[in-house]
Amino acid sequence: MSATTSIRIDQTLYNQAKADAAAEHRTIAGQIEFWAKVGRAALDNPDLPVSFVAESLASMAEAREEATPFVPRSRPQ
């Protein structure tokens, strides 16, 4: 288990995190942590679209047995 720290954030940001957390089945803290990871990864990889970074991080958090296998749209002939 990792250590936790309390921080103060803007109420509007908290309310947005609460709404998104419910939609994404995360805790509010988990949602804010996810946003922080997306932001950090986006800054570290400015050549990648933020949506790609977010989707990649979300897929890495999925349990392997729940992941959808990759199926190419077209196969070389």
Secondary structure, DSSP 8 states (H G I E B T S, - for coil): ----------HHHHHHHHHHHHHHT--HHHHHHHHHHHHHHHHH-TTS-HHHHHHHHHHHHS-GGGS-----SS---
